[in-house]
Amino acid sequence: MDGWKSMDNLSYKSMNEKYDYILAKHEDDGSIPLLTHLYWVSISAEAIARNIGLDASLARKGAILHDIGKASSVFQKTLKHGYVRPCDFIFRHEIASLFFLSILEKKEREVAVEMIAAHHKSIYKDIHELGLLDLEDMEDSFGIHSKDFTSWVPDALGILSSLGLIVHEITLDEAEDNYNYALSYCEKIGLGFSVWKGVLMGADHLASALGDKTEDEIGKLFILPDLSFYCRQNSLYPLSLCKADDVRKHTLVTAPTGAGKTDFLLRRCRGRVFYTLPFQASINAMYDRLKSDLKDTDAQIYLLHAASNLKLEQGKWEERIMQRHIGASIKVMTPHQMASIVYGVKGYEAMLADLYGCDVILDEIHTYSSEIQAIVLKIVEILMNVECRIHVGTATMPRVLYNRILQILGGKSNVYEVFLSSDELNEFNRHEIHKINGMEDIRPVMEKALADNDKILVVCNQVKRAQAVYLSLQADYPDIPIMLIHSHFKRIDRQYLEDRLKNHYNISKEACIVVSTQVVEVSLDISFDMMITECAPIDALIQRFGRINRKRSRETIGRYKPIYVIAPYTGNDALPYDEEVLRRSYAVLPDNAVLEENKVQQMLDEVYPDTHFMNIDYSGVIFKDNQWILKKLCHCAKSALLEALNINSVSCILESDVELYKEGDSGERTKMEIPMSFKSVGFNHLQVVKMGTYPFVVPDKSYTESMGLDLAYAKPEYYKQFEML
């Protein structure tokens, strides 16, 4: 019978009524019966395991067992309204779940241990010292977790039987034998990651999120996307004419903006797709594009970044729920969401289970900081270890970085390399570069462009300078539509500005000006007529230039649009970039001449002549020298990842939003938050709201919907309370 009894005429829903008093969730959190929760998790685990080629029946058994320890009378007391846990209270329900291992066949028990023992806590060196092996070292763990065992084991067995498992009486001695079996297995377990733990965690999170919709939605998981739409051909897009069915597993594509790179990368995909991009605006744009392109297919396309809930606010609830969970046909995200697999942060096994055997597109990989680049390269190594197909696309990439990626992917025999010929590249010459000292040098040029109804894009490297330029242009051209976009807006306002940029300014036939920071650099499908930009590293500049004269036609080939590059700043004004890199980048640019695409690689290699930017500290990673170096069923603290990413971001909210923030749910709070760096506001002695993301409170005076946050007024002396004194 393979451990199952017949489910004929057996309904878990009807049986659930018998055990509805045994809960999986707190009374204040829905009072979900344990039997119901185990059923939802079990069918989710079955679907996940089947997708990655594991034994679906075994996955379901492990999922049914994973929380059965919650049936303990000791644990059930903690789920009652008003119960306050004593400060010294210790009870891990996953440990009590291990008491029932002997219900399974001997050959199945190791898998069950991997699914059960560490689905909440690392088995040892847990941050709170509550892992299975931690507790064994400290306490009489079995005695604590088996309290009143004989009183609650009949209910536990009844639930397991109702879910189809063949059960037998479990004595206290047998429970202790099962516990010791699990201890022994965990003590001797080797290095690596547990895909079974990943299956359970993915299923648990999914079922908890979907609730009673689990059965309805489970069939929408793991649908292979129909990408035949991207087989379209057009001679304007040379990559559309390139064959994509090369037998080599991985892909490296280098081509200018507008060559058809996205379509080609998608044509190279054979399974589910993870599409990564560096910036929120570009991620949102790619998501919109994919949703539009594939609207007539069954593909489930999800979006994932810090403010993705805002983007999906008007969409279906299922999509808002599913974006952070396993099983999408296509998921558009940043590599940050994958970084957990490099540092073994809690839940990394579920991420690996989701990624297993998928296609991963890494678009514009060169745009990341050296730290993030290093992490992305390590991500690539791990993805190859879980049978992923890697497809890298870029408009620009230093040769040293290109060669390193090629090496990691296994060299030319494993990688399909695609370039455009010199003649093809020449057809993408579309920018005439002019070097200037400052904005004042080109005011007459700007005025003529505006008189001709041209659209002008101004790009600054620092938010404060973008704000100053915006105010100056508003004063000089009061009759011209002008907008400002950067990262220091409320997330809800930033979403509005992105939509406004794409759907109004981008398609306008009238003169307008957009002032921006780096947020417009990558994969944002906008096309303006003229650019004024501060000098940036050459690879970033090439990306910026791609927002000008972007829309190609037979008529536009050979026509050039002007770009004016301001000479590099020095000292702190050069930040966030290295001053020497700025000087080299400015030096290689042509002046009063056309930028030739077939010379871009040479320019890149002149600016980045060596490998110093690749010398990154890889301490803390869990995969090195092509092998795992973390013990299975263990994970690391989240702080390891945050430190590695050099994340010092914080949130701010307005003084007038404090009460709304305290009363709102996570979605409402996200709308109010203004992302900032800690070093910008952390030492201003601002108030902090101790809930949500623990945001700093900034004075209302420091923020407007058109300007965003002005740090000059983000100080306590500008709080309204001071005005009343």
CORKA-V836503 format. One record per residue. N is the residue number from 1. RES is the residue in one small letter. SS is DSSP state (alpha for helix, beta for strand, coil for the rest). Layout:
BEGIN
n=[N/N]
res=[RES/RES]
ss=[SS/SS]
END
This chain:
BEGIN
n=[1/2/3/4/5/6/7/8/9/10/11/12/13/14/15/16/17/18/19/20/21/22/23/24/25/26/27/28/29/30/31/32/33/34/35/36/37/38/39/40/41/42/43/44/45/46/47/48/49/50/51/52/53/54/55/56/57/58/59/60/61/62/63/64/65/66/67/68/69/70/71/72/73/74/75/76/77/78/79/80/81/82/83/84/85/86/87/88/89/90/91/92/93/94/95/96/97/98/99/100/101/102/103/104/105/106/107/108/109/110/111/112/113/114/115/116/117/118/119/120/121/122/123/124/125/126/127/128/129/130/131/132/133/134/135/136/137/138/139/140/141/142/143/144/145/146/147/148/149/150/151/152/153/154/155/156/157/158/159/160/161/162/163/164/165/166/167/168/169/170/171/172/173/174/175/176/177/178/179/180/181/182/183/184/185/186/187/188/189/190/191/192/193/194/195/196/197/198/199/200/201/202/203/204/205/206/207/208/209/210/211/212/213/214/215/216/217/218/219/220/221/222/223/224/225/226/227/228/229/230/231/232/233/234/235/236/237/238/239/240/241/242/243/244/245/246/247/248/249/250/251/252/253/254/255/256/257/258/259/260/261/262/263/264/265/266/267/268/269/270/271/272/273/274/275/276/277/278/279/280/281/282/283/284/285/286/287/288/289/290/291/292/293/294/295/296/297/298/299/300/301/302/303/304/305/306/307/308/309/310/311/312/313/314/315/316/317/318/319/320/321/322/323/324/325/326/327/328/329/330/331/332/333/334/335/336/337/338/339/340/341/342/343/344/345/346/347/348/349/350/351/352/353/354/355/356/357/358/359/360/361/362/363/364/365/366/367/368/369/370/371/372/373/374/375/376/377/378/379/380/381/382/383/384/385/386/387/388/389/390/391/392/393/394/395/396/397/398/399/400/401/402/403/404/405/406/407/408/409/410/411/412/413/414/415/416/417/418/419/420/421/422/423/424/425/426/427/428/429/430/431/432/433/434/435/436/437/438/439/440/441/442/443/444/445/446/447/448/449/450/451/452/453/454/455/456/457/458/459/460/461/462/463/464/465/466/467/468/469/470/471/472/473/474/475/476/477/478/479/480/481/482/483/484/485/486/487/488/489/490/491/492/493/494/495/496/497/498/499/500/501/502/503/504/505/506/507/508/509/510/511/512/513/514/515/516/517/518/519/520/521/522/523/524/525/526/527/528/529/530/531/532/533/534/535/536/537/538/539/540/541/542/543/544/545/546/547/548/549/550/551/552/553/554/555/556/557/558/559/560/561/562/563/564/565/566/567/568/569/570/571/572/573/574/575/576/577/578/579/580/581/582/583/584/585/586/587/588/589/590/591/592/593/594/595/596/597/598/599/600/601/602/603/604/605/606/607/608/609/610/611/612/613/614/615/616/617/618/619/620/621/622/623/624/625/626/627/628/629/630/631/632/633/634/635/636/637/638/639/640/641/642/643/644/645/646/647/648/649/650/651/652/653/654/655/656/657/658/659/660/661/662/663/664/665/666/667/668/669/670/671/672/673/674/675/676/677/678/679/680/681/682/683/684/685/686/687/688/689/690/691/692/693/694/695/696/697/698/699/700/701/702/703/704/705/706/707/708/709/710/711/712/713/714/715/716/717/718/719/720/721/722/723/724/725]
res=[m/d/g/w/k/s/m/d/n/l/s/y/k/s/m/n/e/k/y/d/y/i/l/a/k/h/e/d/d/g/s/i/p/l/l/t/h/l/y/w/v/s/i/s/a/e/a/i/a/r/n/i/g/l/d/a/s/l/a/r/k/g/a/i/l/h/d/i/g/k/a/s/s/v/f/q/k/t/l/k/h/g/y/v/r/p/c/d/f/i/f/r/h/e/i/a/s/l/f/f/l/s/i/l/e/k/k/e/r/e/v/a/v/e/m/i/a/a/h/h/k/s/i/y/k/d/i/h/e/l/g/l/l/d/l/e/d/m/e/d/s/f/g/i/h/s/k/d/f/t/s/w/v/p/d/a/l/g/i/l/s/s/l/g/l/i/v/h/e/i/t/l/d/e/a/e/d/n/y/n/y/a/l/s/y/c/e/k/i/g/l/g/f/s/v/w/k/g/v/l/m/g/a/d/h/l/a/s/a/l/g/d/k/t/e/d/e/i/g/k/l/f/i/l/p/d/l/s/f/y/c/r/q/n/s/l/y/p/l/s/l/c/k/a/d/d/v/r/k/h/t/l/v/t/a/p/t/g/a/g/k/t/d/f/l/l/r/r/c/r/g/r/v/f/y/t/l/p/f/q/a/s/i/n/a/m/y/d/r/l/k/s/d/l/k/d/t/d/a/q/i/y/l/l/h/a/a/s/n/l/k/l/e/q/g/k/w/e/e/r/i/m/q/r/h/i/g/a/s/i/k/v/m/t/p/h/q/m/a/s/i/v/y/g/v/k/g/y/e/a/m/l/a/d/l/y/g/c/d/v/i/l/d/e/i/h/t/y/s/s/e/i/q/a/i/v/l/k/i/v/e/i/l/m/n/v/e/c/r/i/h/v/g/t/a/t/m/p/r/v/l/y/n/r/i/l/q/i/l/g/g/k/s/n/v/y/e/v/f/l/s/s/d/e/l/n/e/f/n/r/h/e/i/h/k/i/n/g/m/e/d/i/r/p/v/m/e/k/a/l/a/d/n/d/k/i/l/v/v/c/n/q/v/k/r/a/q/a/v/y/l/s/l/q/a/d/y/p/d/i/p/i/m/l/i/h/s/h/f/k/r/i/d/r/q/y/l/e/d/r/l/k/n/h/y/n/i/s/k/e/a/c/i/v/v/s/t/q/v/v/e/v/s/l/d/i/s/f/d/m/m/i/t/e/c/a/p/i/d/a/l/i/q/r/f/g/r/i/n/r/k/r/s/r/e/t/i/g/r/y/k/p/i/y/v/i/a/p/y/t/g/n/d/a/l/p/y/d/e/e/v/l/r/r/s/y/a/v/l/p/d/n/a/v/l/e/e/n/k/v/q/q/m/l/d/e/v/y/p/d/t/h/f/m/n/i/d/y/s/g/v/i/f/k/d/n/q/w/i/l/k/k/l/c/h/c/a/k/s/a/l/l/e/a/l/n/i/n/s/v/s/c/i/l/e/s/d/v/e/l/y/k/e/g/d/s/g/e/r/t/k/m/e/i/p/m/s/f/k/s/v/g/f/n/h/l/q/v/v/k/m/g/t/y/p/f/v/v/p/d/k/s/y/t/e/s/m/g/l/d/l/a/y/a/k/p/e/y/y/k/q/f/e/m/l]
ss=[coil/coil/coil/beta/coil/coil/coil/coil/coil/coil/coil/alpha/alpha/alpha/alpha/alpha/alpha/alpha/alpha/coil/coil/coil/beta/coil/coil/coil/alpha/alpha/alpha/coil/coil/coil/beta/alpha/alpha/alpha/alpha/alpha/alpha/alpha/alpha/alpha/alpha/alpha/alpha/alpha/alpha/alpha/alpha/alpha/alpha/coil/coil/coil/coil/alpha/alpha/alpha/alpha/alpha/alpha/alpha/alpha/alpha/alpha/coil/coil/alpha/alpha/alpha/alpha/coil/alpha/alpha/alpha/alpha/alpha/coil/coil/coil/coil/coil/coil/coil/coil/coil/coil/coil/coil/coil/coil/coil/alpha/alpha/alpha/alpha/alpha/alpha/alpha/alpha/alpha/alpha/alpha/coil/coil/alpha/alpha/alpha/alpha/alpha/alpha/alpha/alpha/alpha/alpha/alpha/coil/coil/coil/coil/coil/coil/coil/coil/coil/coil/coil/coil/coil/coil/coil/alpha/alpha/alpha/alpha/alpha/alpha/alpha/coil/coil/alpha/alpha/alpha/alpha/alpha/coil/coil/coil/alpha/alpha/alpha/alpha/alpha/alpha/alpha/alpha/alpha/alpha/alpha/alpha/alpha/alpha/coil/coil/beta/coil/coil/coil/coil/coil/coil/alpha/alpha/alpha/alpha/alpha/alpha/alpha/alpha/alpha/alpha/alpha/alpha/alpha/alpha/alpha/alpha/alpha/coil/coil/beta/coil/coil/coil/alpha/alpha/alpha/alpha/alpha/alpha/alpha/alpha/alpha/alpha/alpha/alpha/alpha/alpha/alpha/alpha/alpha/alpha/alpha/alpha/alpha/alpha/alpha/alpha/alpha/alpha/coil/coil/coil/coil/coil/coil/coil/alpha/alpha/alpha/alpha/coil/coil/coil/coil/coil/coil/alpha/alpha/alpha/alpha/coil/coil/coil/coil/coil/coil/coil/coil/beta/beta/beta/beta/beta/coil/coil/coil/coil/coil/coil/alpha/alpha/alpha/alpha/alpha/alpha/alpha/coil/coil/coil/coil/coil/beta/beta/beta/beta/coil/coil/coil/alpha/alpha/alpha/alpha/alpha/alpha/alpha/alpha/alpha/alpha/alpha/alpha/alpha/alpha/coil/coil/coil/coil/coil/coil/coil/beta/beta/beta/beta/coil/coil/coil/alpha/alpha/alpha/alpha/coil/coil/coil/coil/coil/alpha/alpha/alpha/alpha/alpha/alpha/coil/coil/coil/coil/coil/coil/coil/beta/beta/beta/beta/coil/alpha/alpha/alpha/alpha/coil/alpha/alpha/alpha/alpha/coil/beta/coil/coil/alpha/alpha/alpha/alpha/alpha/alpha/alpha/alpha/coil/coil/coil/beta/beta/beta/beta/beta/coil/alpha/alpha/alpha/coil/coil/alpha/alpha/alpha/alpha/alpha/alpha/alpha/alpha/alpha/alpha/alpha/alpha/alpha/alpha/alpha/alpha/coil/coil/coil/beta/beta/beta/beta/beta/beta/coil/coil/coil/coil/alpha/alpha/alpha/alpha/alpha/alpha/alpha/alpha/alpha/alpha/coil/coil/coil/coil/coil/coil/beta/beta/beta/beta/coil/coil/coil/alpha/alpha/alpha/alpha/alpha/coil/coil/coil/coil/beta/beta/beta/beta/beta/beta/coil/coil/alpha/alpha/alpha/alpha/alpha/alpha/alpha/alpha/alpha/alpha/alpha/alpha/alpha/coil/coil/coil/beta/beta/beta/beta/beta/coil/coil/coil/alpha/alpha/alpha/alpha/alpha/alpha/alpha/alpha/alpha/alpha/alpha/alpha/alpha/alpha/coil/coil/coil/coil/beta/beta/beta/beta/beta/coil/coil/coil/coil/beta/alpha/alpha/alpha/alpha/alpha/alpha/alpha/alpha/alpha/alpha/alpha/alpha/alpha/alpha/alpha/coil/coil/coil/coil/coil/coil/beta/beta/beta/beta/beta/coil/alpha/alpha/alpha/coil/coil/coil/coil/coil/coil/coil/beta/coil/beta/beta/beta/beta/beta/coil/coil/coil/alpha/alpha/alpha/alpha/alpha/alpha/alpha/alpha/coil/coil/beta/coil/coil/coil/coil/coil/coil/coil/coil/coil/coil/coil/coil/beta/beta/beta/beta/beta/beta/coil/coil/coil/coil/alpha/alpha/alpha/alpha/coil/coil/coil/coil/alpha/alpha/alpha/alpha/alpha/alpha/alpha/alpha/alpha/alpha/coil/coil/coil/coil/beta/beta/coil/coil/alpha/alpha/alpha/alpha/alpha/alpha/alpha/alpha/alpha/alpha/alpha/coil/coil/coil/coil/alpha/alpha/alpha/coil/coil/coil/coil/coil/coil/coil/coil/beta/beta/coil/coil/beta/beta/coil/coil/beta/coil/coil/coil/coil/beta/coil/alpha/alpha/alpha/alpha/alpha/alpha/alpha/coil/coil/coil/coil/beta/beta/beta/beta/beta/beta/alpha/alpha/alpha/alpha/alpha/alpha/alpha/alpha/alpha/coil/coil/alpha/alpha/alpha/alpha/alpha/alpha/alpha/coil/beta/beta/beta/beta/alpha/alpha/alpha/alpha/coil/coil/coil/coil/coil/coil/beta/coil/coil/coil/coil/coil/coil/coil/beta/beta/beta/coil/alpha/alpha/alpha/beta/beta/coil/coil/coil/beta/beta/coil/alpha/alpha/alpha/coil/coil/alpha/alpha/alpha/coil/alpha/alpha/alpha/alpha/coil/coil]
END
